[in-house]
Amino acid sequence: MNKRNKRKMNKHRRTRVRTLALSFVPLCGVTLSSGVMAQSSVSLYGVVDDAFTYVSNQRGHSNFYLSQGNLQASKFGLLGAEELGGGTRAIFRLESGFNSLTGAQSSAGFIFNRQAYVGLNNDTYGTVTLGRQYTPYFNMVGSLGPTGVLTGATGAHPGDLDALDTTLRFNNSVTYASPVLAGLQFSAQYALGGVPGSVTNGSNFSAALRYDYKAFAVAAGYVKLKDIATSQALGTFAINSPVNNGYASAHSAQLIATAARYNFDNLMVGVNYSNVQYAPGSGSLFAGEAVFNTYGVISTYRFTPAVIVGAGYSYTMASKANGISDPARYHQVSLEETYSLSKRTTLYALQAYQHAQGKSLVAAGSGATSIVDAVAVVGDSQNTSPSSGPSQFVGMVGIRHAF
């Protein structure tokens, strides 16, 4: 090979290396900028979370097993932004949940089952996003509620019937979030049902308001769901536990919640309240409106920068409906202890106990419901494995790594 051809080949190789490097850089979260290229970034993030778990009663038997996604759901995602000028940027998020014990998708058939949206953000006018998203109700109220402190696995209210954990998502949704003005922010979301000839059939709506002032924060939120069993706009909704599966045939559901927190240096105290209503339709398996009210208190204390403990109590009561003269009541106590080995790695222990009283309406199979004694269902980790009786204890010891 002569020197001229050799120089050409080396030049070609250097060009290919530069091209491959530039195509890989955004995936590593590195910012690219130049006179002809808008500033942009893409970041990869995620969580892996596993624990040893003991449950005193799962359908009549105690159980010791490995569980995952307890302190935080196991997931990975891509978060990106591109500067468009004038304080405006294009944004997107793709987030997928997975089972860190088996490697399986947490929702079969969904690559990005947790979130998948794109939109625009402006410093002055706020943010508009389109796609599969959490509700403003969860983003603003849920962040101040029990699951932000006590994790949804053992701290969510029974069956997560008020969706203050990450069990409610909208498909086909448009969300607007205002900028924060003097500590106040508003957000609204509408999810289109996609039914030919009707804009409202199968549609969902959510709105929330949050106010932050120094060490104090308070939020209130609202959700309206329609055609629960058939709506294409309703991505996920927790209605699979004995607490509320008797109302899975509801035509609509309304969720209202409020939460507040105050921080005293290392001590945080908070209160929360929710009201959930299920309304029947022509094809529902129950006749009267069902109402659940939940009252909760939470607290955390930071002993050292690495050691935090949390505690919470909630009381959930159902209103009389559907021939139930002794409606269900649930008392739940939840505890959490965490020790941070680093900014990304945490050892944790969780404990929760729930006691149920009264009667509840449950799905009985073959398109029927029946009135039975209420059974305990701790957090949302036991929705499909409830107790066979009025009490259930759950204890977990695990490790979470975020990247």
C-alpha positions as CSV (number, residue, x, y, z in Angstrom):
1,M,0.0,0.0,0.0
2,N,1.5,3.4,-1.0
3,K,1.7,6.3,1.4
4,R,-1.1,8.3,-0.3
5,N,-3.6,5.5,0.1
6,K,-2.5,4.8,3.6
7,R,-3.1,8.5,4.6
8,K,-6.6,8.3,3.0
9,M,-7.5,5.1,5.0
10,N,-6.3,6.7,8.3
11,K,-8.3,9.8,7.6
12,H,-11.4,7.7,6.9
13,R,-10.9,5.8,10.2
14,R,-10.6,9.0,12.2
15,T,-13.8,10.3,10.6
16,R,-15.7,7.1,11.6
17,V,-14.4,7.3,15.2
18,R,-15.6,10.9,15.5
19,T,-19.0,10.0,14.1
20,L,-19.5,7.1,16.4
21,A,-18.4,9.2,19.4
22,L,-20.8,12.0,18.7
23,S,-23.7,9.5,18.3
24,F,-22.9,7.9,21.7
25,V,-22.3,11.1,23.7
26,P,-26.0,12.1,24.2
27,L,-26.8,8.6,25.5
28,C,-24.3,9.2,28.3
29,G,-25.9,12.4,29.4
30,V,-23.2,14.7,28.1
31,T,-24.2,18.1,26.8
32,L,-23.4,19.0,23.3
33,S,-23.2,22.6,22.1
34,S,-21.8,24.5,19.2
35,G,-22.7,27.5,17.0
36,V,-24.8,25.4,14.7
37,M,-26.2,22.8,17.2
38,A,-28.8,23.6,19.9
39,Q,-27.6,22.7,23.5
40,S,-29.1,19.3,24.4
41,S,-28.7,16.5,26.9
42,V,-30.0,13.0,27.6
43,S,-29.6,11.3,31.0
44,L,-29.9,7.6,31.9
45,Y,-31.2,6.9,35.4
46,G,-32.7,4.1,37.4
47,V,-33.2,2.1,40.6
48,V,-32.6,-1.6,41.5
49,D,-34.3,-2.6,44.8
50,D,-34.5,-6.1,46.4
51,A,-35.4,-7.3,49.9
52,F,-36.0,-10.3,52.2
53,T,-39.7,-10.2,53.2
54,Y,-41.8,-11.9,55.9
55,V,-45.6,-11.8,55.9
56,S,-47.5,-13.2,58.8
57,N,-50.6,-14.2,56.7
58,Q,-51.0,-14.5,53.0
59,R,-54.4,-16.2,52.4
60,G,-54.0,-18.2,55.6
61,H,-50.2,-19.0,55.5
62,S,-47.1,-17.1,56.6
63,N,-44.5,-16.6,54.0
64,F,-40.7,-15.7,53.8
65,Y,-39.5,-14.8,50.3
66,L,-37.5,-12.3,48.2
67,S,-39.4,-9.3,46.9
68,Q,-38.4,-6.3,44.8
69,G,-39.2,-2.7,44.3
70,N,-40.0,-2.0,47.9
71,L,-38.3,1.2,49.0
72,Q,-38.5,2.4,45.4
73,A,-39.7,0.6,42.3
74,S,-37.0,-1.0,40.2
75,K,-36.9,0.9,37.0
76,F,-34.7,2.7,34.4
77,G,-35.4,5.7,32.2
78,L,-34.2,8.3,29.8
79,L,-34.7,12.0,30.5
80,G,-33.8,14.5,27.8
81,A,-34.0,18.2,27.0
82,E,-33.0,20.5,24.1
83,E,-32.6,24.2,24.4
84,L,-34.7,26.0,21.8
85,G,-33.9,29.6,22.8
86,G,-35.8,32.3,24.6
87,G,-36.1,30.2,27.8
88,T,-37.9,27.4,26.0
89,R,-36.8,23.8,25.7
90,A,-38.1,20.5,24.3
91,I,-38.3,17.7,26.9
92,F,-39.0,14.0,27.0
93,R,-39.1,11.1,29.4
94,L,-39.2,7.3,28.8
95,E,-39.4,5.2,31.9
96,S,-39.7,1.4,32.2
97,G,-40.4,-0.7,35.3
98,F,-38.9,-4.2,35.7
99,N,-38.7,-7.1,38.1
100,S,-35.2,-7.0,39.4
101,L,-35.4,-10.6,40.7
102,T,-36.3,-12.1,37.3
103,G,-35.5,-9.4,34.7
104,A,-39.1,-9.5,33.4
105,Q,-41.1,-6.3,32.5
106,S,-43.3,-5.2,35.3
107,S,-46.2,-4.8,32.8
108,A,-46.2,-7.4,30.0
109,G,-46.5,-5.8,26.6
110,F,-45.4,-2.3,27.7
111,I,-41.8,-1.2,27.2
112,F,-42.2,2.1,28.9
113,N,-45.0,1.2,31.2
114,R,-44.3,3.9,33.9
115,Q,-44.0,7.1,31.8
116,A,-43.6,8.0,28.1
117,Y,-44.1,11.7,27.2
118,V,-42.8,14.6,25.2
119,G,-43.4,18.3,25.5
120,L,-42.2,21.9,25.9
121,N,-41.0,23.8,28.9
122,N,-40.8,27.6,29.3
123,D,-39.4,29.5,32.2
124,T,-42.2,32.0,32.0
125,Y,-45.3,30.1,30.8
126,G,-44.8,26.7,32.3
127,T,-44.8,23.1,30.9
128,V,-47.0,21.2,28.5
129,T,-46.5,17.4,28.0
130,L,-48.3,14.7,26.0
131,G,-48.2,10.9,26.5
132,R,-48.5,8.4,29.3
133,Q,-48.0,10.3,32.6
134,Y,-48.7,10.4,36.3
135,T,-51.4,12.7,37.4
136,P,-51.0,16.2,39.0
137,Y,-52.9,14.7,41.9
138,F,-50.1,12.2,42.5
139,N,-47.2,14.6,41.6
140,M,-48.3,17.3,44.0
141,V,-50.3,15.6,46.8
142,G,-48.7,12.2,46.6
143,S,-45.2,13.7,47.1
144,L,-46.4,15.1,50.5
145,G,-48.4,12.0,51.4
146,P,-47.5,8.7,53.1
147,T,-45.7,6.9,50.3
148,G,-43.0,9.6,49.9
149,V,-42.0,8.8,53.5
150,L,-43.1,5.2,54.2
151,T,-42.9,3.8,50.6
152,G,-45.9,2.4,48.9
153,A,-45.1,-1.3,49.6
154,T,-45.9,-1.0,53.3
155,G,-47.0,2.6,53.7
156,A,-49.7,3.1,51.1
157,H,-53.3,3.4,52.4
158,P,-55.1,0.0,52.2
159,G,-55.2,-1.2,48.6
160,D,-53.8,2.2,47.6
161,L,-57.5,3.0,47.0
162,D,-56.7,6.8,47.0
163,A,-53.9,6.4,44.4
164,L,-51.4,8.4,46.5
165,D,-48.8,5.8,45.5
166,T,-47.6,5.3,41.9
167,T,-50.5,3.1,40.8
168,L,-52.5,5.7,38.8
169,R,-51.4,6.7,35.3
170,F,-53.1,8.3,32.3
171,N,-52.7,7.3,28.6
172,N,-53.3,9.7,25.8
173,S,-53.0,12.6,28.2
174,V,-52.2,16.3,27.9
175,T,-50.7,18.0,31.0
176,Y,-50.1,21.6,31.9
177,A,-48.0,22.7,34.9
178,S,-47.6,26.4,35.7
179,P,-44.3,27.9,36.8
180,V,-43.9,28.4,40.5
181,L,-45.0,31.9,41.5
182,A,-44.4,33.0,45.1
183,G,-44.4,29.3,46.1
184,L,-47.7,28.5,44.4
185,Q,-48.0,26.0,41.4
186,F,-51.1,24.7,39.5
187,S,-51.3,21.7,37.2
188,A,-54.2,20.2,35.2
189,Q,-54.4,17.0,33.0
190,Y,-56.9,15.7,30.5
191,A,-56.8,12.2,29.0
192,L,-58.7,11.5,25.8
193,G,-60.8,8.4,25.7
194,G,-60.4,8.0,21.9
195,V,-64.1,6.8,21.5
196,P,-65.4,7.6,17.9
197,G,-68.2,10.1,18.0
198,S,-67.6,11.2,21.6
199,V,-65.0,13.4,23.3
200,T,-66.0,12.6,26.9
201,N,-66.5,8.8,26.9
202,G,-63.6,7.1,28.6
203,S,-61.9,10.4,29.3
204,N,-60.1,11.2,32.6
205,F,-59.3,14.5,34.3
206,S,-57.0,15.5,37.1
207,A,-56.0,18.9,38.7
208,A,-53.9,19.9,41.7
209,L,-52.6,22.9,43.5
210,R,-49.5,23.1,45.8
211,Y,-48.1,25.9,48.0
212,D,-44.6,25.9,49.5
213,Y,-43.5,28.5,52.1
214,K,-40.1,28.0,53.8
215,A,-40.5,24.8,55.9
216,F,-44.2,24.4,55.2
217,A,-45.9,22.7,52.2
218,V,-49.5,21.9,51.4
219,A,-51.3,20.5,48.4
220,A,-54.8,19.5,47.3
221,G,-55.8,17.4,44.3
222,Y,-58.7,16.0,42.3
223,V,-59.2,13.0,39.9
224,K,-62.3,12.0,37.9
225,L,-62.3,8.7,36.1
226,K,-64.9,7.5,33.6
227,D,-65.8,4.1,32.2
228,I,-63.2,2.4,34.5
229,A,-63.4,-1.0,33.0
230,T,-63.1,0.0,29.3
231,S,-61.4,3.4,29.1
232,Q,-58.3,3.4,26.9
233,A,-57.2,6.6,28.6
234,L,-56.8,4.9,32.0
235,G,-53.4,3.4,32.0
236,T,-53.2,1.8,35.5
237,F,-55.5,2.1,38.5
238,A,-55.3,0.0,41.7
239,I,-58.7,-1.7,42.1
240,N,-57.5,-5.3,42.6
241,S,-57.5,-5.7,46.4
242,P,-60.3,-7.0,48.7
243,V,-60.6,-3.4,49.9
244,N,-62.1,-2.2,46.6
245,N,-62.2,-4.9,44.0
246,G,-66.0,-5.2,44.5
247,Y,-66.3,-1.8,42.8
248,A,-64.1,-2.7,39.7
249,S,-67.3,-2.5,37.7
250,A,-67.9,1.2,38.7
251,H,-68.9,3.5,35.9
252,S,-66.9,6.3,37.5
253,A,-64.6,7.1,40.4
254,Q,-63.8,10.4,42.1
255,L,-60.7,11.0,44.2
256,I,-60.0,14.0,46.4
257,A,-57.0,14.3,48.6
258,T,-55.0,16.9,50.5
259,A,-51.7,16.7,52.4
260,A,-49.4,19.0,54.4
261,R,-45.9,18.8,55.9
262,Y,-43.8,21.0,58.2
263,N,-40.1,20.5,58.9
264,F,-38.5,21.3,62.2
265,D,-34.8,21.0,61.4
266,N,-34.3,17.2,61.6
267,L,-38.0,16.4,62.4
268,M,-40.8,16.3,59.8
269,V,-44.5,16.0,60.6
270,G,-47.3,15.7,58.2
271,V,-51.1,15.0,57.9
272,N,-53.2,13.8,54.9
273,Y,-56.8,13.1,54.1
274,S,-58.5,11.5,51.1
275,N,-62.1,10.8,49.9
276,V,-62.8,8.2,47.3
277,Q,-66.2,7.6,45.6
278,Y,-67.2,4.8,43.3
279,A,-70.4,5.4,41.3
280,P,-72.4,2.5,39.6
281,G,-73.5,2.5,36.0
282,S,-76.0,0.4,34.0
283,G,-73.6,-2.7,33.9
284,S,-72.2,-2.4,37.5
285,L,-72.3,-5.2,40.0
286,F,-73.3,-2.9,42.8
287,A,-76.2,-0.6,43.2
288,G,-75.3,2.3,45.6
289,E,-72.4,4.7,45.6
290,A,-69.5,3.6,47.8
291,V,-67.4,6.1,49.7
292,F,-64.1,5.7,51.5
293,N,-62.5,8.3,53.8
294,T,-58.9,8.0,55.0
295,Y,-57.1,10.1,57.7
296,G,-53.3,9.8,58.1
297,V,-50.3,11.2,60.0
298,I,-46.7,10.7,59.1
299,S,-43.3,11.8,60.6
300,T,-39.6,11.3,60.0
301,Y,-36.5,12.1,62.1
302,R,-33.0,12.4,60.8
303,F,-30.5,11.1,63.5
304,T,-27.5,11.6,61.3
305,P,-27.0,12.5,57.6
306,A,-27.1,8.8,56.9
307,V,-29.7,7.5,59.4
308,I,-33.4,8.4,59.0
309,V,-36.5,6.8,60.6
310,G,-40.1,7.3,59.7
311,A,-43.5,6.3,61.1
312,G,-47.1,6.7,60.1
313,Y,-50.7,5.8,61.0
314,S,-53.8,5.7,58.9
315,Y,-57.5,5.0,59.5
316,T,-59.7,4.1,56.5
317,M,-63.4,3.8,56.8
318,A,-66.1,2.9,54.2
319,S,-69.5,4.6,54.2
320,K,-72.6,2.4,54.3
321,A,-73.6,1.2,50.9
322,N,-74.8,-1.8,48.9
323,G,-76.6,-3.5,51.8
324,I,-73.6,-3.3,54.2
325,S,-74.7,-2.3,57.7
326,D,-71.2,-2.7,59.2
327,P,-68.9,-1.0,56.8
328,A,-65.2,-1.9,56.7
329,R,-62.6,0.0,58.7
330,Y,-58.8,-0.4,58.5
331,H,-56.1,0.7,61.0
332,Q,-52.5,0.6,59.7
333,V,-49.2,1.4,61.4
334,S,-46.1,1.7,59.2
335,L,-42.4,2.1,60.1
336,E,-39.3,2.7,58.0
337,E,-35.6,2.8,58.8
338,T,-32.9,3.7,56.3
339,Y,-29.1,3.9,56.4
340,S,-27.3,5.5,53.4
341,L,-24.0,3.8,52.6
342,S,-23.5,6.5,49.9
343,K,-25.6,9.0,47.9
344,R,-26.8,6.1,45.7
345,T,-26.9,3.0,47.9
346,T,-29.2,2.6,50.9
347,L,-29.9,-0.3,53.3
348,Y,-33.5,-0.3,54.7
349,A,-35.9,-2.0,57.0
350,L,-39.7,-1.8,56.7
351,Q,-42.5,-2.9,59.1
352,A,-46.2,-2.6,58.9
353,Y,-49.3,-3.9,60.7
354,Q,-52.9,-3.6,59.7
355,H,-56.1,-4.6,61.4
356,A,-59.5,-4.8,59.6
357,Q,-63.0,-4.7,61.0
358,G,-66.5,-4.8,59.5
359,K,-67.7,-6.1,56.2
360,S,-66.6,-5.4,52.6
361,L,-67.9,-6.0,49.1
362,V,-65.5,-8.2,47.1
363,A,-65.4,-9.8,43.7
364,A,-66.7,-13.3,43.9
365,G,-65.9,-14.6,40.4
366,S,-68.2,-15.3,37.5
367,G,-69.3,-11.7,37.3
368,A,-70.6,-11.5,40.8
369,T,-69.9,-9.8,44.2
370,S,-70.5,-10.8,47.7
371,I,-70.4,-9.3,51.2
372,V,-67.7,-10.8,53.4
373,D,-65.7,-10.0,56.5
374,A,-63.0,-7.4,55.7
375,V,-59.5,-8.8,55.6
376,A,-56.2,-7.0,56.2
377,V,-54.1,-5.9,53.1
378,V,-50.9,-4.0,54.1
379,G,-49.8,-1.2,51.7
380,D,-49.9,-2.1,48.0
381,S,-47.4,-4.9,48.2
382,Q,-50.1,-7.3,49.4
383,N,-53.0,-6.4,47.1
384,T,-52.9,-9.8,45.4
385,S,-51.9,-11.7,48.5
386,P,-54.2,-10.4,51.3
387,S,-54.6,-11.9,54.8
388,S,-57.2,-14.5,55.3
389,G,-58.3,-12.7,58.5
390,P,-58.5,-9.3,60.2
391,S,-54.7,-8.9,60.8
392,Q,-51.5,-8.9,58.7
393,F,-47.9,-8.0,59.5
394,V,-45.2,-7.4,56.9
395,G,-41.5,-7.0,57.5
396,M,-38.7,-6.3,55.0
397,V,-34.9,-5.9,55.0
398,G,-33.3,-4.8,51.7
399,I,-30.9,-2.8,49.7
400,R,-31.6,-0.1,47.1
401,H,-29.2,1.3,44.5
402,A,-29.9,4.3,42.4
403,F,-27.9,5.2,39.3
